[in-house]
Amino acid sequence: LDSDSAKARLTVLVVPSTQITPLAAVLKDRPDPPRDLELTDPTDRSIRLTWIPGDDNNSPITGFIVQFEENMFEPRKWHNLTRIPGNINSAVLELSPYVNYQFRV
């Protein structure tokens, strides 16, 4: 019978300027929604809306969208009011008279 055989040697070279870091599994998910919305500092035509950002779940929170619903012109329809950077947790909102508002972030 004919037989084949081989030997091999594997040598791994690490370049001194290369840093080796262990791989770690980081689970990412959509950030949780903001909570504890609070309205403060009312004036005749504005109010401050403040919230606590939800857990980021290892994904950066890049921004918030403040929406409103009103009962006068288009009830049950949410409208974008303003966009806020992810490092801010409040906004001063301009209001119209004689309108009942609901807000969400």
All heavy atoms as an XYZ file, in Angstrom:
841
protein
N       0.838     -1.177      0.000
C       0.000      0.000      0.000
C       0.878      1.233      0.000
O       1.890      1.305      0.681
C      -0.861      0.028      1.244
C      -2.007     -0.963      1.324
C      -2.659     -0.854      2.678
C      -3.001     -0.737      0.240
N       0.419      2.178     -0.736
C       1.104      3.462     -0.726
C       0.554      4.298      0.429
O      -0.624      4.268      0.723
C       0.894      4.220     -2.028
C       1.591      3.572     -3.210
O       2.585      2.870     -2.984
O       1.132      3.810     -4.317
N       1.352      5.082      1.053
C       0.874      5.952      2.121
C       1.524      7.320      1.973
O       2.660      7.426      1.542
C       1.178      5.368      3.497
O       2.571      5.337      3.717
N       0.734      8.299      2.308
C       1.230      9.670      2.294
C       1.246     10.171      3.724
O       0.354      9.871      4.506
C       0.338     10.586      1.447
C       0.383     10.244     -0.034
O       1.460      9.865     -0.518
O      -0.661     10.390     -0.681
N       2.185     10.918      4.071
C       2.224     11.521      5.386
C       2.861     12.899      5.249
O       3.619     13.160      4.323
C       3.001     10.661      6.379
O       4.359     10.589      6.002
N       2.499     13.737      6.192
C       3.055     15.086      6.170
C       3.151     15.594      7.582
O       2.416     15.167      8.463
C       2.178     15.995      5.322
N       4.041     16.479      7.775
C       4.175     17.155      9.047
C       4.096     18.650      8.767
O       4.574     19.115      7.752
C       5.513     16.831      9.711
C       5.629     15.426     10.198
C       6.930     15.240     10.913
C       7.007     13.810     11.429
N       8.221     13.573     12.205
N       3.483     19.363      9.701
C       3.380     20.815      9.544
C       3.597     21.467     10.896
O       3.265     20.899     11.930
C       2.010     21.191      8.980
N       4.134     22.638     10.853
C       4.296     23.402     12.074
C       3.712     24.787     11.807
O       3.995     25.402     10.795
C       5.758     23.535     12.445
C       5.875     24.253     13.745
C       7.229     24.525     14.314
N       8.402     24.088     13.622
C       9.583     23.958     14.206
N       9.706     24.197     15.490
N      10.635     23.599     13.544
N       2.882     25.265     12.769
C       2.251     26.572     12.649
C       2.908     27.493     13.663
O       2.958     27.197     14.855
C       0.741     26.473     12.926
C      -0.027     27.786     12.964
C       0.016     28.481     11.609
C      -1.461     27.529     13.384
N       3.384     28.610     13.185
C       3.987     29.607     14.058
C       3.196     30.896     13.901
O       3.005     31.372     12.784
C       5.455     29.854     13.676
O       6.154     28.601     13.705
C       6.113     30.834     14.623
N       2.725     31.426     15.023
C       1.976     32.681     15.001
C       2.900     33.782     15.458
O       3.475     33.716     16.544
C       0.734     32.597     15.924
C      -0.007     33.929     15.950
C      -0.180     31.470     15.485
N       3.024     34.789     14.625
C       3.866     35.931     14.960
C       2.974     37.103     15.332
O       1.995     37.392     14.663
C       4.737     36.316     13.761
C       5.692     35.232     13.261
C       6.392     35.690     12.002
C       6.701     34.887     14.345
N       3.316     37.768     16.395
C       2.582     38.956     16.823
C       3.494     40.142     16.623
O       4.603     40.189     17.165
C       2.151     38.833     18.298
C       1.459     40.105     18.759
C       1.257     37.634     18.491
N       3.021     41.094     15.852
C       3.786     42.308     15.630
C       3.749     43.106     16.936
O       2.673     43.313     17.510
C       3.178     43.130     14.473
C       3.955     44.410     14.248
C       3.131     42.286     13.217
N       4.894     43.558     17.451
C       4.938     44.219     18.757
C       3.997     45.428     18.876
O       3.498     45.719     19.934
C       6.389     44.654     18.913
C       7.150     43.767     17.991
C       6.219     43.408     16.871
N       3.718     46.145     17.796
C       2.881     47.343     17.906
C       1.386     46.998     17.904
O       0.557     47.862     18.103
C       3.178     48.299     16.748
O       2.826     47.672     15.525
N       1.053     45.757     17.678
C      -0.346     45.352     17.651
C      -0.812     44.999     19.054
O      -0.170     44.215     19.741
C      -0.536     44.127     16.726
O      -0.032     44.454     15.446
C      -1.994     43.753     16.628
N      -1.900     45.590     19.473
C      -2.464     45.262     20.780
C      -3.473     44.139     20.604
O      -4.288     44.156     19.693
C      -3.153     46.466     21.405
C      -2.196     47.561     21.795
C      -2.951     48.706     22.455
O      -4.151     48.798     22.374
N      -2.195     49.581     23.110
N      -3.391     43.187     21.473
C      -4.339     42.076     21.438
C      -5.282     42.257     22.611
O      -4.858     42.359     23.759
C      -3.608     40.727     21.530
C      -2.659     40.561     20.338
C      -4.614     39.587     21.585
C      -1.799     39.342     20.430
N      -6.556     42.324     22.310
C      -7.553     42.456     23.369
C      -8.503     41.284     23.278
O      -8.845     40.827     22.192
C      -8.350     43.765     23.232
O      -8.955     43.804     21.943
C      -7.452     44.980     23.404
N      -8.907     40.784     24.405
C      -9.857     39.678     24.370
C     -11.196     40.143     23.808
O     -11.623     41.270     24.032
C      -9.988     39.259     25.834
C      -9.509     40.426     26.620
C      -8.553     41.176     25.746
N     -11.817     39.278     23.080
C     -13.126     39.596     22.521
C     -14.188     39.385     23.583
O     -14.208     38.367     24.257
C     -13.422     38.713     21.311
C     -12.478     38.874     20.121
C     -12.860     37.892     19.034
C     -12.537     40.286     19.587
N     -15.044     40.352     23.712
C     -16.138     40.242     24.672
C     -17.440     40.448     23.925
O     -17.552     41.335     23.091
C     -15.988     41.289     25.768
N     -18.390     39.633     24.206
C     -19.687     39.766     23.569
C     -20.470     40.858     24.293
O     -20.667     40.793     25.498
C     -20.439     38.447     23.630
N     -20.849     41.876     23.554
C     -21.647     42.954     24.110
C     -23.004     42.907     23.431
O     -23.112     43.085     22.225
C     -20.977     44.328     23.880
C     -21.858     45.451     24.393
C     -19.615     44.363     24.529
N     -24.010     42.643     24.217
C     -25.355     42.580     23.673
C     -25.916     43.983     23.540
O     -25.848     44.777     24.478
C     -26.253     41.735     24.577
C     -25.814     40.284     24.765
C     -26.729     39.584     25.754
C     -25.802     39.548     23.437
N     -26.461     44.285     22.379
C     -27.047     45.597     22.137
C     -28.516     45.410     21.811
O     -28.916     44.425     21.199
C     -26.345     46.304     20.986
C     -24.923     46.681     21.298
C     -24.307     47.470     20.181
C     -22.898     47.896     20.557
N     -22.307     48.761     19.552
N     -29.303     46.377     22.236
C     -30.729     46.351     21.966
C     -31.207     47.792     21.861
O     -30.476     48.721     22.196
C     -31.462     45.609     23.092
C     -32.865     45.173     22.693
O     -33.256     45.374     21.532
O     -33.568     44.622     23.551
N     -32.412     47.974     21.414
C     -33.006     49.300     21.323
C     -33.115     49.896     22.725
O     -33.498     49.205     23.663
C     -34.394     49.168     20.713
C     -35.162     50.461     20.614
C     -36.526     50.201     20.046
N     -36.370     49.709     18.694
C     -36.990     50.218     17.641
N     -37.848     51.183     17.790
N     -36.776     49.730     16.441
N     -32.791     51.191     22.875
C     -32.934     51.813     24.201
C     -34.388     51.756     24.689
O     -35.323     51.793     23.894
C     -32.503     53.265     23.966
C     -31.618     53.205     22.764
C     -32.183     52.104     21.902
N     -34.546     51.671     26.000
C     -35.878     51.699     26.590
C     -36.460     53.103     26.462
O     -35.721     54.090     26.408
C     -35.817     51.310     28.073
C     -35.449     49.844     28.272
O     -35.652     49.041     27.342
O     -34.958     49.507     29.367
N     -37.789     53.220     26.440
C     -38.401     54.551     26.322
C     -38.179     55.382     27.581
O     -37.966     54.842     28.673
C     -39.885     54.242     26.117
C     -40.079     52.874     26.663
C     -38.782     52.148     26.482
N     -38.243     56.710     27.428
C     -38.132     57.577     28.598
C     -39.284     57.308     29.572
O     -40.336     56.797     29.189
C     -38.251     58.987     28.016
C     -37.936     58.836     26.573
C     -38.358     57.465     26.192
N     -39.062     57.692     30.832
C     -40.087     57.459     31.852
C     -40.206     58.704     32.724
O     -39.394     59.617     32.635
C     -39.748     56.237     32.688
C     -38.419     56.289     33.380
C     -38.069     54.966     34.079
N     -36.717     54.952     34.563
C     -36.320     55.519     35.698
N     -37.177     56.114     36.476
N     -35.049     55.466     36.061
N     -41.227     58.704     33.558
C     -41.465     59.790     34.520
C     -41.522     61.167     33.856
O     -40.853     62.109     34.290
C     -40.411     59.790     35.638
C     -40.435     58.508     36.461
O     -41.487     57.840     36.487
O     -39.411     58.175     37.075
N     -42.324     61.293     32.801
C     -42.504     62.591     32.169
C     -43.175     63.547     33.142
O     -44.105     63.161     33.854
C     -43.351     62.462     30.900
C     -42.603     62.034     29.632
C     -42.033     60.648     29.745
C     -43.489     62.163     28.427
N     -42.690     64.789     33.177
C     -43.212     65.774     34.120
C     -43.306     67.133     33.440
O     -42.391     67.555     32.738
C     -42.280     65.854     35.329
C     -42.744     66.795     36.392
C     -41.801     66.822     37.599
O     -40.738     66.187     37.563
O     -42.153     67.515     38.556
N     -44.428     67.815     33.654
C     -44.623     69.167     33.139
C     -44.413     70.163     34.262
O     -45.006     70.036     35.338
C     -46.035     69.309     32.560
C     -46.329     68.437     31.344
C     -47.800     68.482     30.999
C     -45.480     68.873     30.157
N     -43.546     71.165     34.015
C     -43.240     72.181     35.024
C     -43.104     73.536     34.344
O     -43.106     73.624     33.110
C     -41.925     71.861     35.771
O     -40.858     71.794     34.820
C     -42.019     70.558     36.548
N     -42.917     74.561     35.137
C     -42.644     75.926     34.670
C     -43.669     76.437     33.654
O     -43.307     76.942     32.590
C     -41.231     76.038     34.072
C     -40.145     75.556     35.006
O     -40.354     75.644     36.233
O     -39.097     75.099     34.523
N     -44.968     76.344     33.968
C     -45.960     76.820     32.993
C     -45.964     78.350     32.872
O     -45.748     79.067     33.849
C     -47.280     76.322     33.586
C     -47.038     76.201     35.045
C     -45.581     75.835     35.187
N     -46.161     78.817     31.647
C     -46.394     80.239     31.376
C     -47.670     80.320     30.541
O     -48.321     79.296     30.303
C     -45.212     80.874     30.609
O     -45.174     80.341     29.289
C     -43.892     80.633     31.320
N     -48.005     81.504     30.076
C     -49.217     81.649     29.267
C     -49.162     80.835     27.976
O     -50.182     80.350     27.510
C     -49.449     83.120     28.913
C     -49.867     83.940     30.116
O     -50.321     83.338     31.122
O     -49.726     85.177     30.059
N     -47.988     80.689     27.395
C     -47.877     80.018     26.091
C     -46.775     78.969     26.001
O     -46.363     78.584     24.911
C     -47.626     81.055     24.995
C     -48.727     82.054     24.786
C     -49.872     81.417     24.017
N     -51.006     82.297     23.907
C     -51.297     83.035     22.843
N     -50.514     82.987     21.802
N     -52.355     83.796     22.837
N     -46.275     78.486     27.142
C     -45.238     77.446     27.099
C     -45.251     76.637     28.388
O     -45.849     77.034     29.386
C     -43.854     78.055     26.872
O     -43.429     78.759     28.006
N     -44.554     75.512     28.319
C     -44.392     74.645     29.484
C     -43.117     73.844     29.294
O     -42.693     73.584     28.160
C     -45.615     73.722     29.678
C     -45.622     73.134     31.075
C     -45.674     72.640     28.612
C     -46.990     72.736     31.546
N     -42.469     73.444     30.393
C     -41.264     72.611     30.303
C     -41.663     71.152     30.517
O     -42.330     70.816     31.497
C     -40.227     73.016     31.341
C     -38.977     72.108     31.320
C     -37.911     72.572     32.274
N     -37.359     73.859     31.886
C     -36.414     74.028     30.946
N     -35.938     72.984     30.298
N     -35.964     75.229     30.671
N     -41.217     70.301     29.612
C     -41.409     68.851     29.722
C     -40.057     68.234     30.056
O     -39.070     68.463     29.352
C     -41.945     68.279     28.406
C     -42.083     66.763     28.314
C     -43.101     66.249     29.336
C     -42.493     66.351     26.906
N     -40.016     67.462     31.136
C     -38.783     66.809     31.594
C     -39.044     65.312     31.699
O     -40.166     64.894     31.986
C     -38.367     67.358     32.972
O     -38.262     68.787     32.880
C     -37.034     66.797     33.414
N     -38.013     64.493     31.448
C     -38.150     63.045     31.520
C     -36.841     62.422     31.981
O     -35.796     63.057     31.982
C     -38.559     62.476     30.164
C     -37.568     62.776     29.082
C     -36.467     62.036     28.733
C     -37.572     63.916     28.213
N     -35.786     62.639     27.705
C     -36.435     63.794     27.370
C     -38.400     65.016     28.072
C     -36.154     64.736     26.386
C     -38.099     65.955     27.100
C     -36.986     65.807     26.275
N     -36.942     61.162     32.372
C     -35.764     60.367     32.710
C     -35.526     59.411     31.540
O     -36.418     58.625     31.198
C     -35.973     59.586     34.020
C     -36.155     60.563     35.186
C     -34.790     58.645     34.274
C     -36.512     59.898     36.486
N     -34.349     59.477     30.913
C     -34.087     58.565     29.790
C     -34.137     57.108     30.248
O     -33.759     56.784     31.373
C     -32.672     58.937     29.342
C     -32.447     60.315     29.869
C     -33.250     60.400     31.141
N     -34.618     56.236     29.374
C     -34.622     54.812     29.674
C     -33.224     54.230     29.571
O     -32.277     54.901     29.130
N     -33.067     52.991     29.969
C     -31.782     52.290     29.871
C     -31.356     52.265     28.403
O     -32.158     51.971     27.517
C     -31.937     50.870     30.413
C     -30.610     50.131     30.533
O     -29.608     50.576     29.937
O     -30.581     49.103     31.220
N     -30.083     52.564     28.137
C     -29.625     52.593     26.741
C     -29.380     51.206     26.156
O     -29.226     51.068     24.946
C     -28.380     53.465     26.591
C     -27.152     52.903     27.280
O     -27.189     51.764     27.803
O     -26.124     53.604     27.299
N     -29.344     50.164     26.980
C     -29.138     48.787     26.511
C     -27.925     48.664     25.584
O     -27.950     47.965     24.579
C     -30.400     48.254     25.830
C     -31.537     48.083     26.810
O     -31.348     47.623     27.924
N     -32.731     48.493     26.403
N     -26.856     49.389     25.934
C     -25.586     49.378     25.190
C     -25.698     49.949     23.789
O     -24.855     49.686     22.936
C     -24.980     47.972     25.144
C     -24.626     47.458     26.510
O     -24.034     48.177     27.310
N     -25.014     46.237     26.819
N     -26.749     50.716     23.517
C     -26.898     51.437     22.252
C     -27.003     52.921     22.597
O     -27.794     53.287     23.461
C     -28.162     50.989     21.514
O     -28.073     49.642     21.138
N     -26.233     53.752     21.947
C     -26.273     55.172     22.318
C     -27.631     55.800     22.025
O     -28.252     55.510     21.002
C     -25.177     55.803     21.457
C     -25.009     54.866     20.313
C     -25.331     53.485     20.841
N     -28.089     56.637     22.947
C     -29.315     57.402     22.719
C     -28.893     58.668     21.982
O     -28.224     59.530     22.533
C     -30.021     57.735     24.049
C     -30.446     56.443     24.740
C     -31.217     58.648     23.806
C     -31.040     56.623     26.120
N     -29.251     58.764     20.716
C     -28.800     59.884     19.888
C     -29.758     61.062     19.914
O     -29.381     62.168     19.567
C     -28.597     59.427     18.431
O     -29.833     58.898     17.941
C     -27.512     58.358     18.339
N     -31.002     60.824     20.307
C     -31.956     61.929     20.350
C     -33.322     61.472     20.807
O     -33.592     60.268     20.914
N     -34.162     62.465     21.098
C     -35.538     62.228     21.500
C     -36.456     63.012     20.569
O     -36.104     64.112     20.135
C     -35.773     62.711     22.936
C     -34.946     61.998     23.964
C     -33.783     62.547     24.454
C     -35.346     60.759     24.447
C     -33.019     61.899     25.404
C     -34.583     60.086     25.398
C     -33.429     60.663     25.873
N     -37.618     62.471     20.300
C     -38.644     63.179     19.540
C     -39.811     63.424     20.488
O     -40.373     62.474     21.036
C     -39.109     62.367     18.321
C     -37.942     62.107     17.377
C     -40.252     63.100     17.602
C     -38.271     61.169     16.236
N     -40.150     64.692     20.682
C     -41.301     65.050     21.501
C     -42.494     65.181     20.567
O     -42.439     65.922     19.574
C     -41.059     66.370     22.264
C     -42.305     66.756     23.061
C     -39.848     66.242     23.178
N     -43.561     64.452     20.888
C     -44.775     64.488     20.083
C     -45.935     64.982     20.929
O     -45.907     64.886     22.152
C     -45.112     63.095     19.550
C     -44.066     62.550     18.593
C     -44.457     61.182     18.062
O     -44.941     60.349     18.813
N     -44.250     60.975     16.779
N     -46.963     65.510     20.236
C     -48.157     65.949     20.947
C     -49.406     65.469     20.224
O     -49.402     65.223     19.022
C     -48.189     67.471     21.105
C     -48.526     68.210     19.836
C     -49.837     68.579     19.551
C     -47.537     68.544     18.935
C     -50.149     69.265     18.383
C     -47.829     69.226     17.769
C     -49.139     69.594     17.490
N     -50.445     65.358     21.000
C     -51.781     65.072     20.492
C     -52.679     66.143     21.091
O     -52.547     66.481     22.266
C     -52.230     63.679     20.942
C     -53.636     63.335     20.522
C     -54.130     62.044     21.151
O     -53.775     61.769     22.310
O     -54.884     61.333     20.490
N     -53.577     66.694     20.278
C     -54.490     67.705     20.798
C     -55.913     67.283     20.449
O     -56.128     66.472     19.568
C     -54.150     69.092     20.247
C     -53.920     69.167     18.743
C     -55.191     69.166     17.924
O     -56.251     69.590     18.417
O     -55.129     68.732     16.779
N     -56.873     67.832     21.168
C     -58.250     67.370     20.993
C     -59.107     68.316     20.165
O     -60.291     68.076     20.004
C     -58.907     67.173     22.363
C     -59.104     68.477     23.104
O     -58.501     69.488     22.761
N     -59.928     68.447     24.130
N     -58.516     69.363     19.598
C     -59.318     70.370     18.918
C     -59.391     70.165     17.399
O     -60.476     70.156     16.834
C     -58.765     71.756     19.245
C     -59.643     72.884     18.860
S     -58.954     74.389     19.576
C     -60.334     75.464     19.409
N     -58.242     70.006     16.744
C     -58.211     69.959     15.288
C     -58.050     68.547     14.731
O     -58.704     68.191     13.759
C     -57.097     70.864     14.745
C     -57.254     72.292     15.178
C     -56.439     72.828     16.156
C     -58.240     73.095     14.616
C     -56.591     74.138     16.566
C     -58.393     74.412     15.018
C     -57.571     74.937     16.002
N     -57.155     67.771     15.306
C     -56.921     66.403     14.843
C     -56.769     65.465     16.040
O     -55.670     65.012     16.340
C     -55.662     66.333     13.970
C     -55.787     67.062     12.656
C     -54.551     66.892     11.810
O     -53.554     67.590     12.072
O     -54.594     66.044     10.899
N     -57.869     65.162     16.712
C     -57.764     64.253     17.860
C     -57.274     62.869     17.428
O     -57.508     62.443     16.299
C     -59.185     64.198     18.420
C     -60.054     64.885     17.433
C     -59.208     65.612     16.454
N     -56.575     62.201     18.337
C     -56.032     60.850     18.120
C     -54.953     60.784     17.034
O     -54.655     59.726     16.521
C     -57.154     59.847     17.835
C     -58.105     59.681     19.011
C     -59.188     58.659     18.751
N     -60.032     58.947     17.618
C     -61.059     59.802     17.608
N     -61.373     60.443     18.690
N     -61.767     59.987     16.523
N     -54.361     61.915     16.685
C     -53.252     61.928     15.730
C     -52.050     62.590     16.400
O     -52.151     63.716     16.882
C     -53.618     62.694     14.456
C     -52.505     62.666     13.433
C     -52.895     63.317     12.138
C     -51.732     63.252     11.163
N     -52.027     63.975      9.926
N     -50.918     61.876     16.451
C     -49.700     62.390     17.082
C     -48.894     63.175     16.060
O     -48.733     62.761     14.913
C     -48.876     61.244     17.648
C     -49.517     60.635     18.860
C     -50.325     59.531     18.887
C     -49.436     61.110     20.191
N     -50.747     59.295     20.176
C     -50.216     60.244     21.005
C     -48.785     62.176     20.802
C     -50.350     60.414     22.370
C     -48.907     62.347     22.167
C     -49.687     61.472     22.940
N     -48.370     64.321     16.498
C     -47.569     65.202     15.647
C     -46.196     65.393     16.282
O     -46.092     65.549     17.497
C     -48.235     66.582     15.519
C     -49.620     66.538     14.990
N     -49.908     66.545     13.653
C     -50.811     66.468     15.638
C     -51.216     66.499     13.482
N     -51.790     66.443     14.678
N     -45.154     65.428     15.445
C     -43.820     65.737     15.957
C     -43.765     67.218     16.298
O     -44.135     68.065     15.484
C     -42.750     65.414     14.922
C     -42.582     63.928     14.713
O     -43.115     63.125     15.460
N     -41.846     63.558     13.682
N     -43.313     67.517     17.511
C     -43.218     68.902     17.953
C     -41.783     69.405     17.890
O     -41.514     70.485     17.389
C     -43.770     69.033     19.374
C     -43.795     70.425     19.982
C     -44.635     71.374     19.130
C     -44.352     70.366     21.397
N     -40.841     68.596     18.406
C     -39.440     69.006     18.392
C     -38.545     67.785     18.549
O     -38.986     66.735     19.010
C     -39.151     70.039     19.509
O     -37.831     70.552     19.348
C     -39.302     69.424     20.884
N     -37.286     67.927     18.149
C     -36.262     66.902     18.352
C     -35.238     67.455     19.338
O     -34.829     68.606     19.226
C     -35.577     66.545     17.030
C     -36.503     65.848     16.072
C     -35.799     65.553     14.737
N     -36.720     64.946     13.818
C     -36.920     63.648     13.687
N     -36.232     62.807     14.435
N     -37.785     63.174     12.814
N     -34.830     66.598     20.260
C     -33.910     66.991     21.324
C     -32.690     66.066     21.266
O     -32.857     64.850     21.114
C     -34.605     66.853     22.706
C     -35.917     67.628     22.746
C     -33.672     67.273     23.833
C     -35.773     69.121     22.589
N     -31.462     66.598     21.399
C     -30.273     65.728     21.418
C     -30.347     64.713     22.559
O     -30.982     64.959     23.596
C     -29.115     66.709     21.640
C     -29.642     68.039     21.219
C     -31.122     68.016     21.500
N     -29.688     63.585     22.386
C     -29.743     62.489     23.349
C     -29.148     62.794     24.709
O     -29.414     62.080     25.666
N     -28.360     63.860     24.822
C     -27.766     64.203     26.114
C     -28.596     65.233     26.886
O     -28.189     65.696     27.939
C     -26.335     64.721     25.925
C     -26.289     65.978     25.084
O     -27.189     66.269     24.296
N     -25.224     66.727     25.224
N     -29.770     65.580     26.374
C     -30.675     66.550     27.009
C     -31.930     65.801     27.452
O     -32.405     64.909     26.740
C     -31.065     67.675     26.021
C     -29.831     68.337     25.425
C     -31.995     68.682     26.662
C     -29.037     69.176     26.373
N     -32.488     66.157     28.606
C     -33.677     65.441     29.082
C     -34.851     66.369     29.395
O     -35.706     66.041     30.209
C     -33.339     64.580     30.306
C     -33.083     65.404     31.542
O     -32.617     66.540     31.442
N     -33.382     64.848     32.693
N     -34.897     67.538     28.744
C     -36.058     68.409     28.907
C     -36.165     69.335     27.705
O     -35.206     69.510     26.945
C     -35.952     69.225     30.195
O     -34.972     70.224     30.078
N     -37.364     69.921     27.557
C     -37.602     70.850     26.460
C     -38.683     71.832     26.888
O     -39.632     71.452     27.570
C     -38.037     70.100     25.206
N     -38.538     73.088     26.467
C     -39.591     74.074     26.657
C     -40.461     74.025     25.411
O     -39.973     74.188     24.294
C     -39.009     75.485     26.881
C     -40.123     76.508     26.952
C     -38.163     75.515     28.148
N     -41.753     73.765     25.604
C     -42.681     73.563     24.504
C     -43.608     74.763     24.363
O     -44.201     75.213     25.349
C     -43.501     72.295     24.746
C     -42.689     71.037     25.090
C     -43.625     69.886     25.403
C     -41.745     70.684     23.950
N     -43.733     75.269     23.154
C     -44.644     76.383     22.876
C     -46.058     75.831     22.710
O     -46.265     74.801     22.068
C     -44.210     77.121     21.611
C     -42.801     77.700     21.685
C     -42.652     78.734     22.785
O     -43.569     79.558     22.965
O     -41.611     78.716     23.476
N     -47.035     76.532     23.289
C     -48.417     76.073     23.287
C     -49.341     77.105     22.646
O     -49.041     78.297     22.631
C     -48.876     75.827     24.726
C     -48.017     74.884     25.574
C     -48.533     74.871     27.006
C     -48.005     73.496     24.985
N     -50.472     76.621     22.157
C     -51.528     77.494     21.643
C     -52.646     77.565     22.673
O     -52.885     76.590     23.395
C     -52.082     76.941     20.330
O     -51.092     76.944     19.337
N     -53.349     78.686     22.722
C     -54.433     78.800     23.714
C     -55.639     77.937     23.341
O     -55.852     77.624     22.171
C     -54.782     80.292     23.678
C     -54.326     80.774     22.348
C     -53.156     79.908     21.958
N     -56.400     77.550     24.354
C     -57.661     76.822     24.220
C     -57.499     75.429     23.617
O     -58.404     74.909     22.975
C     -58.683     77.617     23.404
C     -58.862     79.023     23.895
C     -58.378     80.110     23.169
C     -59.478     79.264     25.118
C     -58.533     81.400     23.641
C     -59.635     80.546     25.611
C     -59.158     81.605     24.866
O     -59.288     82.894     25.324
N     -56.336     74.819     23.788
C     -56.078     73.482     23.260
C     -55.654     72.592     24.422
O     -54.824     72.990     25.241
C     -54.970     73.486     22.172
C     -54.680     72.076     21.694
C     -55.344     74.395     21.012
N     -56.239     71.395     24.509
C     -55.797     70.406     25.496
C     -54.759     69.510     24.838
O     -55.029     68.906     23.801
C     -56.992     69.574     25.976
C     -57.950     70.390     26.805
O     -57.532     71.211     27.599
N     -59.231     70.164     26.601
N     -53.598     69.433     25.444
C     -52.483     68.669     24.885
C     -52.218     67.392     25.663
O     -52.448     67.342     26.863
C     -51.190     69.501     24.937
C     -51.126     70.671     24.004
C     -51.497     71.936     24.425
C     -50.656     70.514     22.714
C     -51.421     73.021     23.588
C     -50.573     71.595     21.861
C     -50.961     72.849     22.296
O     -50.858     73.928     21.458
N     -51.663     66.414     24.945
C     -51.005     65.261     25.553
C     -49.645     65.169     24.888
O     -49.527     65.420     23.677
C     -51.791     63.972     25.308
C     -53.105     63.906     26.048
C     -53.735     62.537     25.917
O     -53.115     61.537     26.229
N     -54.955     62.522     25.434
N     -48.630     64.819     25.670
C     -47.269     64.729     25.136
C     -46.710     63.340     25.356
O     -47.076     62.641     26.302
C     -46.357     65.748     25.833
C     -46.764     67.166     25.627
C     -47.438     67.868     26.616
C     -46.486     67.806     24.438
C     -47.819     69.177     26.437
C     -46.856     69.124     24.238
C     -47.525     69.813     25.236
N     -45.805     62.960     24.471
C     -45.022     61.733     24.643
C     -43.634     61.973     24.065
O     -43.435     62.843     23.214
C     -45.706     60.516     24.009
C     -45.754     60.527     22.499
C     -46.494     59.302     21.994
N     -46.519     59.257     20.537
C     -47.200     58.374     19.832
N     -47.927     57.447     20.453
N     -47.156     58.387     18.513
N     -42.666     61.193     24.566
C     -41.284     61.315     24.121
C     -40.828     59.962     23.621
O     -41.111     58.939     24.230
C     -40.354     61.782     25.274
C     -38.916     61.909     24.786
C     -40.842     63.097     25.841
